Amino acid sequence: MSATALSTPALQGALVPAAVLATAAVAVGVVAGSCAAAGLARRGGAGARVVAALALPLLVLAVGALTGPDAAWSPLRRLPSPLAGSVALASLVALGAALAPWRTARPGEHGAAVDGGGATPRTVLAAGLARATIALLVAAAADGAAAGWGALAPAPPWSPGVAAALLDLSPRAFVLESGGVDWMRHESVYGPVGTDRLGPGIRSGWGGSVAPGLLLVVGSVAVVLRCGVRARTRLGHSHVDP
């Protein structure tokens, strides 16, 4: 994709909501996983938990694969490679779901309180919201790190190699570049980061990479493992996994 394509109205209008979705993806996954865990903390086996946790990532994939390019509510469909962008976004959501507080003991389990004390839907949700807040702050920090969070104008002092590594950690760069956007040439990145220094030998971006698919597999497997492992107990009471 050429840098001039960034100025097309359809793509320019899709970049802001797509970037916001990318930044919030892990946090949204944590919240969705926590809601599923809260609803299933007292019922449902590991299989039900896996289905509930992966429902949102699968929905993201379905939206990216099935909606038309004129769907105003689906900014990812306006990207040059919408399906690849959807896979990247879904992988971050799945990773967030794996970070949700899934492992909770149920009443009557060995060592758990018979009266059901300890882990309740409220405590599960509280723990999930705390993790989601941390995930959102980390993602926002990662998105601004390469540019020095706007405080090191006109460009941060670090080397091209450091700038490339920080860009690789950005959720926005991951999703948008996977979706076919030449994010390093976007005005919000090109000047503030100094990406004119980043030649192909230093960084070529996420476009065409297998990383989104691999991360989706890793996130999904992590969800399965988290949901399938028996809960630990502490001091004879059920609890939210730290």
C-alpha positions in Angstrom: 0.0 0.0 0.0 1.4 3.4 -0.9 1.5 6.3 1.5 -0.8 8.4 -0.7 -3.6 5.9 -0.1 -3.7 7.1 3.5 -5.3 10.3 2.3 -8.3 8.7 0.7 -11.5 9.8 2.5 -12.8 6.3 3.2 -9.6 5.0 4.7 -8.9 8.3 6.7 -12.4 8.0 8.2 -11.7 4.4 9.3 -8.4 5.0 10.9 -9.5 6.8 14.0 -12.2 4.2 15.1 -9.9 1.3 14.1 -7.1 2.8 16.1 -9.3 3.2 19.2 -10.5 -0.4 18.8 -6.9 -1.6 18.7 -5.9 0.3 21.8 -9.0 -1.0 23.7 -9.0 -4.6 22.4 -7.1 -6.3 25.2 -9.1 -4.4 27.9 -12.4 -5.3 26.1 -11.3 -8.9 26.1 -10.6 -8.8 29.8 -14.0 -7.3 30.5 -15.8 -9.9 28.3 -13.9 -12.8 29.8 -14.6 -11.5 33.3 -18.4 -11.2 32.6 -18.4 -14.7 31.3 -16.4 -15.9 34.3 -18.8 -14.1 36.7 -21.8 -15.8 35.0 -20.2 -19.2 35.1 -18.4 -19.1 38.4 -21.1 -21.2 40.0 -22.1 -23.3 37.0 -20.9 -24.6 33.7 -17.9 -26.7 33.0 -14.7 -25.8 31.3 -16.2 -26.2 27.8 -18.9 -23.6 28.6 -16.3 -21.2 29.8 -14.2 -21.6 26.7 -17.1 -21.0 24.4 -18.2 -17.9 26.4 -14.6 -16.5 26.5 -14.0 -17.0 22.8 -17.4 -15.7 21.7 -16.2 -12.1 21.3 -13.0 -12.8 19.3 -15.1 -15.0 17.0 -17.6 -12.2 16.6 -14.8 -9.8 15.6 -13.7 -12.3 13.0 -17.2 -12.7 11.7 -17.7 -9.0 11.4 -14.4 -8.6 9.5 -15.1 -11.5 7.2 -18.8 -11.1 6.4 -19.8 -7.4 6.4 -19.6 -5.4 3.2 -17.1 -2.6 2.5 -19.9 0.0 2.7 -20.8 -0.9 6.3 -20.3 2.4 8.1 -20.4 0.6 11.5 -17.5 -1.6 10.6 -14.3 0.5 10.2 -12.2 -2.6 9.7 -14.0 -3.3 6.5 -12.6 -0.1 5.0 -9.0 -1.2 5.5 -7.1 -2.5 2.5 -6.9 -6.0 4.2 -9.9 -6.1 6.4 -9.8 -9.8 7.2 -6.1 -9.6 8.3 -7.0 -6.6 10.4 -9.9 -8.5 12.0 -7.6 -11.4 12.8 -5.1 -9.0 14.5 -7.9 -7.3 16.5 -9.5 -10.7 17.5 -6.1 -12.0 18.7 -5.8 -9.0 21.1 -9.3 -9.6 22.4 -8.5 -13.3 22.9 -5.3 -12.4 24.7 -7.4 -10.2 27.0 -9.9 -12.9 27.6 -7.1 -15.2 28.7 -6.0 -12.5 31.3 -9.5 -12.4 32.9 -9.9 -13.9 36.4 -11.2 -17.3 35.3 -10.1 -19.8 37.9 -12.6 -19.7 40.7 -13.7 -22.5 43.0 -17.3 -23.5 43.3 -19.2 -24.4 46.5 -18.8 -28.0 47.5 -15.4 -28.4 45.7 -12.6 -29.9 47.8 -11.4 -27.2 50.2 -14.0 -24.7 49.1 -16.4 -23.1 51.5 -19.8 -24.9 51.6 -21.6 -21.6 52.0 -20.1 -20.3 48.8 -18.0 -17.6 50.4 -15.0 -16.1 48.7 -15.3 -15.7 44.9 -18.6 -14.2 43.9 -19.7 -12.7 40.6 -19.0 -9.3 42.2 -15.5 -10.1 43.2 -14.8 -11.6 39.8 -16.0 -8.5 38.0 -14.1 -6.2 40.3 -10.9 -8.1 39.6 -11.6 -8.1 35.9 -12.3 -4.4 35.8 -9.0 -3.7 37.6 -7.1 -5.8 35.1 -8.9 -4.2 32.2 -7.9 -0.7 33.5 -4.3 -1.8 33.7 -4.5 -3.3 30.2 -5.9 -0.1 28.8 -3.2 2.0 30.4 -0.5 -0.3 29.2 -1.9 -0.3 25.7 -2.2 3.5 25.6 1.4 3.8 26.9 2.6 1.4 24.2 0.8 3.3 21.5 2.6 6.6 22.5 5.9 5.2 23.5 7.6 5.4 20.1 6.7 9.1 19.8 7.7 9.9 23.4 4.1 10.5 24.3 4.2 13.8 22.6 6.6 15.3 25.1 9.8 14.9 23.1 9.0 17.0 20.1 10.0 17.3 17.3 11.1 13.7 17.6 12.3 11.4 20.5 16.1 11.0 20.9 16.2 7.2 20.7 17.9 5.3 18.0 16.0 3.9 14.9 16.3 0.4 16.4 14.6 1.5 19.7 11.9 3.4 17.8 11.2 0.3 15.6 10.9 -1.9 18.7 8.5 0.5 20.4 6.4 0.6 17.3 6.3 -3.2 17.2 4.8 -3.1 20.7 2.0 -0.7 19.7 -1.5 -2.3 19.4 -2.5 0.4 16.9 0.5 -0.4 14.7 -0.2 -4.1 15.0 -3.9 -3.9 13.9 -3.6 -1.2 11.3 -0.5 -2.5 9.6 -2.0 -6.0 9.6 -5.0 -4.4 7.9 -2.8 -3.1 5.1 -2.2 0.5 6.3 1.3 2.0 5.9 1.1 3.3 9.5 4.7 4.4 9.6 3.9 7.0 6.9 0.8 8.3 8.7 1.1 11.9 9.9 0.6 11.0 13.5 3.7 8.7 13.3 6.0 9.8 10.6 7.1 13.1 12.1 6.7 12.4 15.9 8.5 9.1 15.7 10.9 10.0 12.8 10.1 6.9 10.8 11.9 8.3 7.8 14.9 6.7 9.6 13.4 3.3 9.6 14.3 1.6 6.4 13.2 -2.0 5.4 16.3 -3.4 7.1 15.2 -1.9 10.4 11.4 -2.3 10.3 9.0 -3.4 7.6 5.8 -3.4 9.6 3.2 -6.1 10.4 1.6 -6.2 6.9 1.6 -9.7 5.4 3.0 -11.2 8.7 1.7 -14.4 10.1 1.9 -12.9 13.6 -1.8 -12.0 13.9 -2.8 -15.6 13.2 -0.2 -17.0 15.6 -1.2 -14.6 18.3 -4.9 -15.6 17.8 -3.9 -19.2 18.3 -1.8 -18.5 21.3 -4.6 -16.4 22.9 -7.2 -19.1 22.2 -5.0 -21.8 23.6 -4.4 -19.7 26.7 -8.1 -19.3 27.2 -8.6 -23.1 26.9 -5.8 -23.7 29.5 -7.1 -21.0 31.8 -10.7 -22.4 31.7 -9.6 -26.0 32.0 -7.3 -25.8 35.0 -9.0 -26.6 38.3 -9.3 -23.7 40.7 -6.9 -23.3 43.5 -8.2 -22.6 47.0 -6.7 -20.5 49.7 -7.4 -20.9 53.4 -10.4 -23.1 52.7 -12.3 -20.5 50.7 -12.9 -20.0 47.0 -11.1 -17.1 45.5 -10.4 -15.1 42.4 -7.2 -16.2 40.7 -4.6 -13.4 41.2 
